[in-house]
């Protein structure tokens, strides 16, 4: 599950804005870091430890969700003069 990328849900953004006291500091930090671009490995590097337990809690609360897979954009064609 290390390559899974998560993004905040609307409820997750609302929980951050409201400074939801139900979130412990580590879980809140993970929620702040979740941005739809970092995978679990990158989150762990930034945290200095595994984000798995916090991510599981955030998923259970509906505050994050797996981000849809990105399709790579084609590179622009070089024009010759």
Protein Blocks (a to p, Z undefined) as FASTA:
>chain_A
ZZpccdddfklmmmmmnopakbcfklmmmmmmpgolacfklmmmmnopafklmmmmmmmn
opaccddddddddddddddZZ
